Amino acid sequence: MSGMFLVALLAVCFAAVQAVVNTDVSQVIDATTSIVRYSVDIKATELNGEYELIFADAWASHLAHLSVSSKGKPLSVLPPVSNGNFTTWTIPVSTASATLKVQAVFTSLLTPYPAEITQMESQLVQLQGSHYFFSPYATSNQKSVVKLASATIESFTKVPGHSVRGSSIHFGPFKDVAAFEFSPMTVHYMNNYPFAKFSTMLREVEVSHWGSIAFEDVYELKHAGAALKGGFSRFDYQMRRNAPSPSFRNLVAHLPVQANNIYYRDQIGNISTSDIRVSKESGLELDIQTRFPIFGGWQTQFYIGYSVPTELALFQFAEKPSEYHLRVKFNTMFKDVWVEDMSMKVILPEGAENIRVELPYSAEESRSVRYTYLDSTLNGGRPVVTLTAHNIVPEHDQDVRITYTFSRSKLVLEPLMLVGIFFVLFVAASLLARTTGITMSSVKKSASAAAVQGESNEKNE
Protein backbone atom coordinates (compact mmCIF):
# COMPACT_ATOMS: atom_id res chain seq x y z
CA MET A 1 0.00 0.00 0.00
CA SER A 2 2.81 2.38 0.94
CA GLY A 3 4.57 1.52 -2.34
CA MET A 4 1.50 2.43 -4.37
CA PHE A 5 1.22 5.72 -2.45
CA LEU A 6 4.87 6.55 -3.23
CA VAL A 7 4.38 5.83 -6.93
CA ALA A 8 1.29 8.03 -6.98
CA LEU A 9 3.15 10.84 -5.23
CA LEU A 10 6.04 10.66 -7.71
CA ALA A 11 3.56 10.72 -10.59
CA VAL A 12 1.91 13.84 -9.19
CA CYS A 13 5.30 15.56 -8.75
CA PHE A 14 6.38 14.63 -12.29
CA ALA A 15 3.09 15.93 -13.65
CA ALA A 16 3.59 19.21 -11.76
CA VAL A 17 7.07 19.60 -13.27
CA GLN A 18 5.81 18.74 -16.71
CA ALA A 19 3.10 21.42 -16.44
CA VAL A 20 5.72 24.20 -16.44
CA VAL A 21 6.65 25.36 -19.96
CA ASN A 22 9.57 27.47 -21.19
CA THR A 23 7.80 29.50 -23.86
CA ASP A 24 10.97 31.22 -25.08
CA VAL A 25 14.65 30.76 -24.22
CA SER A 26 17.73 32.58 -25.51
CA GLN A 27 21.11 31.44 -24.21
CA VAL A 28 24.59 32.86 -24.81
CA ILE A 29 27.82 30.99 -24.01
CA ASP A 30 30.71 33.45 -23.90
CA ALA A 31 34.01 31.56 -24.29
CA THR A 32 36.12 34.51 -25.42
CA THR A 33 38.47 34.36 -22.40
CA SER A 34 39.71 31.62 -20.08
CA ILE A 35 36.51 32.00 -18.01
CA VAL A 36 33.21 30.87 -19.55
CA ARG A 37 30.29 33.21 -18.89
CA TYR A 38 26.81 31.85 -19.45
CA SER A 39 23.71 34.00 -19.83
CA VAL A 40 20.17 32.85 -20.54
CA ASP A 41 16.84 34.70 -20.78
CA ILE A 42 13.85 32.53 -19.91
CA LYS A 43 10.13 33.14 -20.27
CA ALA A 44 8.22 30.47 -18.33
CA THR A 45 4.53 29.85 -17.62
CA GLU A 46 2.42 27.60 -15.39
CA LEU A 47 4.80 28.07 -12.49
CA ASN A 48 3.78 26.73 -9.10
CA GLY A 49 5.79 28.91 -6.70
CA GLU A 50 9.23 27.90 -7.96
CA TYR A 51 11.44 27.38 -10.99
CA GLU A 52 14.07 24.67 -11.22
CA LEU A 53 17.32 25.49 -12.97
CA ILE A 54 19.60 22.57 -13.78
CA PHE A 55 23.13 22.09 -15.08
CA ALA A 56 24.74 18.82 -16.09
CA ASP A 57 27.29 17.81 -13.45
CA ALA A 58 30.06 18.21 -16.03
CA TRP A 59 29.28 21.94 -15.91
CA ALA A 60 27.98 22.20 -12.34
CA SER A 61 31.31 21.02 -10.91
CA HIS A 62 33.00 24.08 -12.50
CA LEU A 63 30.40 26.66 -11.43
CA ALA A 64 31.96 29.64 -9.63
CA HIS A 65 29.13 32.17 -9.52
CA LEU A 66 25.37 32.11 -10.14
CA SER A 67 22.82 34.91 -10.06
CA VAL A 68 19.17 35.03 -11.10
CA SER A 69 17.03 38.12 -11.57
CA SER A 70 13.59 39.02 -12.83
CA LYS A 71 13.03 42.41 -14.48
CA GLY A 72 16.19 43.73 -12.87
CA LYS A 73 15.36 42.50 -9.34
CA PRO A 74 17.62 39.78 -7.89
CA LEU A 75 15.96 36.54 -6.81
CA SER A 76 17.04 34.18 -4.08
CA VAL A 77 18.48 30.82 -5.07
CA LEU A 78 18.20 27.80 -2.77
CA PRO A 79 21.21 25.53 -2.13
CA PRO A 80 21.92 23.06 -4.97
CA VAL A 81 20.93 19.40 -4.96
CA SER A 82 22.74 16.83 -7.13
CA ASN A 83 21.49 13.42 -8.23
CA GLY A 84 24.76 12.29 -9.82
CA ASN A 85 23.81 13.35 -13.36
CA PHE A 86 22.74 16.95 -12.96
CA THR A 87 22.49 19.56 -10.22
CA THR A 88 19.31 21.51 -9.46
CA TRP A 89 18.96 25.05 -8.13
CA THR A 90 15.45 26.00 -7.01
CA ILE A 91 14.34 29.61 -7.47
CA PRO A 92 11.23 30.73 -5.53
CA VAL A 93 8.84 32.81 -7.66
CA SER A 94 5.59 34.47 -6.68
CA THR A 95 3.79 34.54 -10.04
CA ALA A 96 2.44 31.91 -12.42
CA SER A 97 4.56 33.28 -15.27
CA ALA A 98 7.97 34.90 -15.06
CA THR A 99 10.80 36.31 -17.11
CA LEU A 100 14.12 35.20 -15.64
CA LYS A 101 17.67 36.17 -16.45
CA VAL A 102 20.30 33.66 -15.36
CA GLN A 103 23.99 34.56 -15.30
CA ALA A 104 26.61 31.97 -14.42
CA VAL A 105 30.41 31.91 -14.46
CA PHE A 106 32.44 28.73 -14.96
CA THR A 107 36.16 28.11 -14.47
CA SER A 108 38.38 25.35 -15.94
CA LEU A 109 35.60 24.50 -18.38
CA LEU A 110 37.81 24.97 -21.44
CA THR A 111 40.20 22.09 -22.14
CA PRO A 112 43.47 22.79 -24.02
CA TYR A 113 43.62 20.44 -27.01
CA PRO A 114 46.38 19.54 -27.63
CA ALA A 115 47.47 19.67 -24.00
CA GLU A 116 51.05 20.67 -24.96
CA ILE A 117 52.24 23.14 -27.58
CA THR A 118 55.58 24.63 -28.63
CA GLN A 119 56.51 28.26 -28.10
CA MET A 120 55.66 29.14 -31.71
CA GLU A 121 52.19 27.54 -31.75
CA SER A 122 48.81 29.05 -30.97
CA GLN A 123 46.60 27.53 -28.31
CA LEU A 124 43.56 25.45 -29.28
CA VAL A 125 40.85 24.61 -26.76
CA GLN A 126 37.69 22.55 -26.62
CA LEU A 127 34.32 23.60 -25.22
CA GLN A 128 31.78 20.87 -24.55
CA GLY A 129 28.12 21.42 -23.75
CA SER A 130 24.66 21.12 -25.33
CA HIS A 131 23.04 22.77 -28.32
CA TYR A 132 19.81 22.92 -26.32
CA PHE A 133 18.96 24.69 -23.10
CA PHE A 134 19.13 21.85 -20.58
CA SER A 135 15.92 22.04 -18.53
CA PRO A 136 13.47 19.82 -16.65
CA TYR A 137 10.69 21.58 -18.56
CA ALA A 138 9.60 21.41 -22.18
CA THR A 139 10.70 24.42 -24.25
CA SER A 140 8.53 25.82 -27.03
CA ASN A 141 11.15 27.99 -28.72
CA GLN A 142 14.84 28.48 -28.09
CA LYS A 143 18.10 29.58 -29.69
CA SER A 144 21.77 29.49 -28.67
CA VAL A 145 24.83 31.59 -29.42
CA VAL A 146 28.42 30.54 -28.69
CA LYS A 147 30.92 33.42 -28.66
CA LEU A 148 34.54 32.46 -29.28
CA ALA A 149 37.90 34.17 -28.84
CA SER A 150 38.69 34.07 -32.55
CA ALA A 151 37.23 33.21 -35.92
CA THR A 152 39.68 30.30 -36.26
CA ILE A 153 37.36 27.34 -35.66
CA GLU A 154 38.90 23.93 -36.18
CA SER A 155 35.61 22.06 -35.89
CA PHE A 156 32.25 22.04 -34.13
CA THR A 157 29.27 19.72 -33.79
CA LYS A 158 26.73 20.71 -36.43
CA VAL A 159 22.97 20.49 -36.17
CA PRO A 160 20.28 21.70 -38.58
CA GLY A 161 19.80 25.43 -38.24
CA HIS A 162 23.36 26.47 -37.43
CA SER A 163 25.39 29.36 -38.84
CA VAL A 164 28.85 30.84 -38.31
CA ARG A 165 29.10 34.62 -38.05
CA GLY A 166 32.68 35.73 -37.57
CA SER A 167 33.77 34.44 -34.18
CA SER A 168 30.28 33.36 -33.13
CA ILE A 169 28.28 30.21 -33.82
CA HIS A 170 24.47 30.41 -33.83
CA PHE A 171 22.25 27.41 -33.25
CA GLY A 172 18.49 27.39 -33.79
CA PRO A 173 15.82 28.42 -33.40
CA PHE A 174 14.63 25.05 -32.12
CA LYS A 175 10.95 24.29 -31.67
CA ASP A 176 9.25 22.05 -29.08
CA VAL A 177 12.31 20.66 -27.31
CA ALA A 178 11.39 17.98 -24.77
CA ALA A 179 12.26 18.15 -21.08
CA PHE A 180 15.80 16.96 -20.21
CA GLU A 181 16.70 16.92 -23.91
CA PHE A 182 20.49 17.03 -24.33
CA SER A 183 22.31 17.45 -27.65
CA PRO A 184 26.09 17.00 -27.19
CA MET A 185 28.07 19.95 -28.55
CA THR A 186 31.85 20.25 -28.99
CA VAL A 187 33.61 23.35 -30.31
CA HIS A 188 37.35 23.25 -31.08
CA TYR A 189 38.81 26.70 -31.70
CA MET A 190 41.84 28.94 -31.22
CA ASN A 191 42.00 30.89 -27.97
CA ASN A 192 45.20 32.83 -27.26
CA TYR A 193 43.67 34.80 -24.40
CA PRO A 194 45.91 34.65 -21.30
CA PHE A 195 44.83 31.60 -19.27
CA ALA A 196 45.92 33.23 -16.02
CA LYS A 197 44.75 31.96 -12.67
CA PHE A 198 45.85 32.40 -9.09
CA SER A 199 46.43 29.02 -7.50
CA THR A 200 46.39 30.73 -4.10
CA MET A 201 45.79 34.27 -2.97
CA LEU A 202 46.24 35.60 0.56
CA ARG A 203 44.93 39.05 1.43
CA GLU A 204 45.81 40.71 4.74
CA VAL A 205 43.78 43.71 5.86
CA GLU A 206 45.18 45.54 8.88
CA VAL A 207 42.60 47.88 10.37
CA SER A 208 43.78 50.99 12.17
CA HIS A 209 41.73 53.78 13.73
CA TRP A 210 44.65 56.16 13.27
CA GLY A 211 44.00 57.18 9.66
CA SER A 212 44.63 54.31 7.22
CA ILE A 213 43.86 50.67 6.51
CA ALA A 214 46.68 48.60 4.99
CA PHE A 215 46.14 45.89 2.36
CA GLU A 216 48.65 43.32 1.16
CA ASP A 217 47.92 40.57 -1.37
CA VAL A 218 50.21 37.58 -1.98
CA TYR A 219 49.57 35.87 -5.33
CA GLU A 220 50.65 32.52 -6.76
CA LEU A 221 50.16 33.13 -10.48
CA LYS A 222 49.96 30.20 -12.91
CA HIS A 223 49.32 29.77 -16.63
CA ALA A 224 46.47 27.23 -16.78
CA GLY A 225 46.57 26.75 -20.55
CA ALA A 226 48.42 24.27 -22.77
CA ALA A 227 51.80 23.37 -21.29
CA LEU A 228 54.95 24.55 -23.05
CA LYS A 229 56.67 21.78 -25.01
CA GLY A 230 60.26 21.81 -26.22
CA GLY A 231 61.79 24.51 -24.05
CA PHE A 232 61.92 28.30 -24.19
CA SER A 233 63.96 30.41 -26.61
CA ARG A 234 64.57 34.04 -25.66
CA PHE A 235 65.60 34.85 -29.24
CA ASP A 236 62.35 33.48 -30.72
CA TYR A 237 60.35 35.31 -28.07
CA GLN A 238 61.95 38.65 -28.91
CA MET A 239 61.53 38.09 -32.67
CA ARG A 240 57.81 37.26 -32.29
CA ARG A 241 57.01 39.56 -29.39
CA ASN A 242 54.05 41.21 -31.15
CA ALA A 243 52.75 38.00 -32.71
CA PRO A 244 49.64 36.28 -31.26
CA SER A 245 50.70 33.99 -28.42
CA PRO A 246 49.03 32.31 -25.45
CA SER A 247 51.86 33.51 -23.20
CA PHE A 248 51.45 36.69 -21.19
CA ARG A 249 53.53 39.07 -19.13
CA ASN A 250 51.20 41.95 -18.23
CA LEU A 251 48.20 42.01 -15.90
CA VAL A 252 46.08 44.96 -14.80
CA ALA A 253 44.85 45.33 -11.20
CA HIS A 254 42.05 47.75 -10.33
CA LEU A 255 42.71 49.66 -7.09
CA PRO A 256 40.61 52.26 -5.23
CA VAL A 257 41.17 55.82 -6.43
CA GLN A 258 42.34 56.86 -2.96
CA ALA A 259 44.95 54.08 -2.72
CA ASN A 260 48.40 55.27 -1.66
CA ASN A 261 51.78 53.80 -0.67
CA ILE A 262 51.40 51.29 -3.51
CA TYR A 263 54.10 48.68 -4.02
CA TYR A 264 54.62 45.68 -6.29
CA ARG A 265 57.40 43.21 -5.53
CA ASP A 266 58.35 39.55 -5.37
CA GLN A 267 60.74 37.45 -3.28
CA ILE A 268 63.76 39.04 -4.98
CA GLY A 269 62.64 42.59 -4.27
CA ASN A 270 60.85 45.52 -5.85
CA ILE A 271 59.76 45.15 -9.50
CA SER A 272 60.08 48.45 -11.32
CA THR A 273 58.30 47.31 -14.51
CA SER A 274 54.87 48.56 -13.43
CA ASP A 275 52.76 51.60 -14.19
CA ILE A 276 49.85 53.37 -12.50
CA ARG A 277 47.18 55.26 -14.38
CA VAL A 278 43.79 56.75 -13.54
CA SER A 279 40.67 55.32 -15.16
CA LYS A 280 37.27 57.01 -14.98
CA GLU A 281 35.50 53.65 -14.91
CA SER A 282 37.60 51.59 -12.51
CA GLY A 283 39.65 54.06 -10.45
CA LEU A 284 43.37 53.39 -10.34
CA GLU A 285 44.82 50.81 -12.73
CA LEU A 286 48.08 49.14 -11.73
CA ASP A 287 49.67 47.65 -14.84
CA ILE A 288 52.15 45.06 -13.62
CA GLN A 289 54.74 43.13 -15.60
CA THR A 290 56.25 39.88 -14.40
CA ARG A 291 60.02 39.32 -14.46
CA PHE A 292 59.64 36.77 -17.28
CA PRO A 293 56.91 35.79 -19.77
CA ILE A 294 54.47 33.19 -18.42
CA PHE A 295 53.92 30.15 -20.66
CA GLY A 296 51.66 27.16 -20.09
CA GLY A 297 52.39 25.42 -16.80
CA TRP A 298 54.73 28.20 -15.60
CA GLN A 299 54.09 30.06 -12.37
CA THR A 300 55.44 32.89 -10.24
CA GLN A 301 54.72 34.66 -6.96
CA PHE A 302 54.35 38.38 -6.28
CA TYR A 303 53.02 40.86 -3.72
CA ILE A 304 50.85 43.96 -4.09
CA GLY A 305 50.28 46.33 -1.19
CA TYR A 306 48.58 49.67 -0.65
CA SER A 307 46.76 51.74 1.96
CA VAL A 308 43.42 53.57 1.90
CA PRO A 309 42.04 56.21 4.27
CA THR A 310 40.14 54.66 7.17
CA GLU A 311 36.92 56.54 6.40
CA LEU A 312 36.59 54.75 3.04
CA ALA A 313 36.09 51.32 4.60
CA LEU A 314 35.29 51.86 8.29
CA PHE A 315 31.97 53.43 9.26
CA GLN A 316 30.46 54.56 12.55
CA PHE A 317 26.87 55.51 13.38
CA ALA A 318 25.86 58.24 15.80
CA GLU A 319 23.31 56.10 17.65
CA LYS A 320 26.00 53.51 18.47
CA PRO A 321 29.30 55.42 18.79
CA SER A 322 31.23 52.39 20.03
CA GLU A 323 30.14 50.14 17.13
CA TYR A 324 32.16 50.05 13.89
CA HIS A 325 31.27 48.60 10.49
CA LEU A 326 34.08 47.46 8.18
CA ARG A 327 33.44 46.76 4.50
CA VAL A 328 36.09 45.08 2.36
CA LYS A 329 36.11 43.21 -0.95
CA PHE A 330 36.69 39.49 -0.97
CA ASN A 331 37.63 38.91 -4.60
CA THR A 332 40.45 39.43 -7.05
CA MET A 333 41.40 42.88 -8.36
CA PHE A 334 42.31 41.46 -11.79
CA LYS A 335 39.91 41.22 -14.69
CA ASP A 336 39.33 37.71 -16.13
CA VAL A 337 41.70 36.11 -13.63
CA TRP A 338 40.15 33.69 -11.15
CA VAL A 339 41.37 32.39 -7.81
CA GLU A 340 41.43 28.70 -7.02
CA ASP A 341 41.93 29.08 -3.25
CA MET A 342 41.58 32.47 -1.59
CA SER A 343 42.08 33.47 2.03
CA MET A 344 41.60 36.85 3.64
CA LYS A 345 42.84 37.79 7.10
CA VAL A 346 41.25 40.85 8.65
CA ILE A 347 43.36 42.07 11.58
CA LEU A 348 41.21 44.20 13.88
CA PRO A 349 42.50 46.68 16.50
CA GLU A 350 43.51 45.34 19.87
CA GLY A 351 40.48 45.48 22.14
CA ALA A 352 37.85 44.87 19.43
CA GLU A 353 34.93 42.85 20.82
CA ASN A 354 31.51 41.46 19.82
CA ILE A 355 32.73 40.63 16.30
CA ARG A 356 30.08 39.71 13.72
CA VAL A 357 30.76 38.72 10.11
CA GLU A 358 28.28 38.95 7.22
CA LEU A 359 29.28 37.00 4.10
CA PRO A 360 27.69 37.63 0.69
CA TYR A 361 28.48 34.07 -0.41
CA SER A 362 29.72 30.79 0.99
CA ALA A 363 33.08 30.88 2.80
CA GLU A 364 34.78 29.24 5.76
CA GLU A 365 35.41 31.41 8.80
CA SER A 366 37.89 31.05 11.64
CA ARG A 367 39.19 33.28 14.45
CA SER A 368 42.63 33.76 15.98
CA VAL A 369 44.73 36.37 17.81
CA ARG A 370 47.88 38.15 16.65
CA TYR A 371 50.41 40.10 18.68
CA THR A 372 52.31 42.93 17.01
CA TYR A 373 54.03 46.10 18.24
CA LEU A 374 52.96 47.12 21.76
CA ASP A 375 50.32 44.37 21.90
CA SER A 376 50.18 42.33 25.08
CA THR A 377 48.35 39.42 26.63
CA LEU A 378 46.99 41.90 29.15
CA ASN A 379 44.93 43.59 26.43
CA GLY A 380 44.15 40.35 24.56
CA GLY A 381 46.07 40.98 21.34
CA ARG A 382 44.53 41.78 17.96
CA PRO A 383 41.54 39.66 16.86
CA VAL A 384 42.04 38.10 13.40
CA VAL A 385 39.09 36.99 11.25
CA THR A 386 40.17 34.52 8.53
CA LEU A 387 37.89 33.81 5.58
CA THR A 388 38.59 31.04 3.05
CA ALA A 389 36.76 30.38 -0.21
CA HIS A 390 37.34 28.55 -3.48
CA ASN A 391 36.73 29.33 -7.14
CA ILE A 392 36.60 33.12 -6.80
CA VAL A 393 35.94 35.18 -9.93
CA PRO A 394 35.64 38.96 -10.54
CA GLU A 395 31.83 38.64 -10.26
CA HIS A 396 32.30 38.05 -6.53
CA ASP A 397 32.44 41.81 -6.03
CA GLN A 398 30.17 42.12 -3.00
CA ASP A 399 31.40 43.47 0.32
CA VAL A 400 32.24 41.38 3.37
CA ARG A 401 30.85 43.24 6.38
CA ILE A 402 32.50 42.95 9.78
CA THR A 403 30.92 44.65 12.77
CA TYR A 404 32.68 45.07 16.11
CA THR A 405 32.64 47.26 19.20
CA PHE A 406 35.65 49.29 20.23
CA SER A 407 35.95 51.79 23.09
CA ARG A 408 37.48 55.15 22.18
CA SER A 409 39.43 55.11 25.42
CA LYS A 410 41.49 52.23 24.02
CA LEU A 411 42.77 54.50 21.26
CA VAL A 412 45.05 56.23 23.76
CA LEU A 413 46.17 52.99 25.39
CA GLU A 414 49.23 52.41 23.20
CA PRO A 415 50.32 56.08 23.23
CA LEU A 416 50.08 56.00 27.03
CA MET A 417 52.13 52.82 27.03
CA LEU A 418 54.79 54.59 24.93
CA VAL A 419 54.76 57.59 27.29
CA GLY A 420 55.05 55.22 30.26
CA ILE A 421 57.92 53.30 28.69
CA PHE A 422 59.83 56.50 27.86
CA PHE A 423 59.14 57.85 31.35
CA VAL A 424 60.50 54.67 32.95
CA LEU A 425 63.54 54.78 30.67
CA PHE A 426 64.12 58.45 31.53
CA VAL A 427 63.87 57.79 35.29
CA ALA A 428 66.12 54.73 34.97
CA ALA A 429 68.66 56.73 32.96
CA SER A 430 68.55 59.56 35.51
CA LEU A 431 69.04 57.19 38.42
CA LEU A 432 71.83 55.41 36.57
CA ALA A 433 73.56 58.69 35.79
CA ARG A 434 73.20 59.88 39.38
CA THR A 435 74.45 56.55 40.74
CA THR A 436 77.35 56.56 38.31
CA GLY A 437 78.20 60.15 39.27
CA ILE A 438 78.20 59.34 42.97
CA THR A 439 80.33 56.27 42.40
CA MET A 440 82.85 58.18 40.28
CA SER A 441 83.03 60.92 42.91
CA SER A 442 83.71 58.37 45.63
CA VAL A 443 86.42 56.77 43.52
CA LYS A 444 88.09 60.13 42.91
CA LYS A 445 88.00 60.99 46.63
CA SER A 446 89.47 57.59 47.49
CA ALA A 447 92.22 58.06 44.93
CA SER A 448 93.01 61.56 46.24
CA ALA A 449 93.15 60.31 49.83
CA ALA A 450 95.46 57.48 48.79
CA ALA A 451 97.74 59.93 47.01
CA VAL A 452 97.92 62.25 50.00
CA GLN A 453 98.62 59.34 52.30
CA GLY A 454 101.39 58.18 49.95
CA GLU A 455 103.06 61.60 49.96
CA SER A 456 102.84 61.78 53.74
CA ASN A 457 104.52 58.42 54.09
CA GLU A 458 107.35 59.49 51.77
CA LYS A 459 108.02 62.63 53.84
CA ASN A 460 108.10 60.65 57.07
CA GLU A 461 110.69 58.32 55.59
C-alpha positions, 0 to 999 in steps of 0.5 A: 500500500505504501509503495503504491502511495509513493508511486502516486506521489512521484507521478503527481510531482512529475506531472507538476514539473511537466506542467511548467513550460519554457515559452521562449529561451535565448542562451549565450555561451561566452568563451572569449576568455579563459573564463566561460560566462553563461547567460540565458533569458527565460520566459516560463509559464504555469509556475507553481511557486518555484522554478528549477534550474539545472546544469549537467554535473560536467558543468555544475562542478566548475560553477563559480558564480550564479545569479538570477534576476527578474526584471532587474530585481535579484531573486534568491536561489536555494542551495543546490541538490545533485542526483549524480547526473545533474544539479538543481537550483530551485528559485522561488517565484511568486507569479504563475509566469515569469521572465528570468535572467540567469547569469553563471560563471564557470572556471576550468571549463575549457580544455586545451587540445592539444594539451602541450604546444611549442613556443611558436604555436597558438593555443587550441581549446575545446568547449563541450556542452549542449546545443539545447537549453538543458531544462526539466521543462519542455521548451517551445522555442529556443536559440543558442549563441556561442561566442569564441575568442577568434574566428579560427574554428577547427571544428564544431558539432553541427545540427540543422539550423546552425550558422557561423558569423565571424567568431560566433556560432548560432544554433536554432531556433529550435521548436518544441524541445522535450524536457531533459533533452540534451544534444552534445556539442563540442567546439574546437577553436583557437584561444590565445587569451591569457589563461591566467589563474591564481592558485592561491591568494592571501589578502591581509587587511590591517585595520587601524583607527589612526588614519589608514587601513593597509592591504597586502595581497600575496599571489601565486600566479599560474598559466592554466593553458596548454603546457609549453613543449620543447623549451623556451627560446629568448631569441624566438620570443623577442623576434615574435614579441608582437605576434599572437601567443598564449603567453602573457607578461602583463596584468592589470589590477584595479585599485581604489582611487584613494589608494596610496603607498602602492608597491609591487614586488616579489621574493627578490625585491621591488619590480620596477616594470609597473605603471599606475594610471587613472581610469574614470571607470575603474579608479586606479589601474596598476599595470604590472609586468612579471620578471619573465613571460608566463607560458603554459604550466609556468608560475610565479609569486608576487606581492601587491600592497597599498593603503586607503584612508580609514573613512573609506572602509570603516563606518560609525553611526551616531546612535552607536558610537562604540560600534564600527562597520568594516566593508572590504572586498573578498575577490580578485582585483584582476579582470578575467583572472580567477582564484582557485583558493583564496584566504583573507585575514582581517586584523582588527584593533587590539580590544575589538569585541563582539565581532560579527561577520556577514558574508555575501556568499559561501566561505569558511570562517575562523578566528585567531589572535595576533600580537604585534608592536605594543600588543600584550596578553593583558589587552588580549592581542589583535583579533584576526578573522580569517575567511577562506573560499574557493573558485573566486571570480571577478563577479564576486564583487560584494562586500564582506561586512564585519561589525565590532565594538571598540571603546574610544578610550582604548585609542590612547592605550598604546600612546600612554604605554609609549609615554610610560615606557619612555618615562620609565627609561628616563627615570632609569637613565637619571638614576643610573647617571646619578648613581654613576656620578656618585660612584665616580666621585667616591672613587676620585675621593678615594684616589686623592686620599690614597695619594695624599697618604702616599706623599705623607709616608714618603716625607716621614721616611 
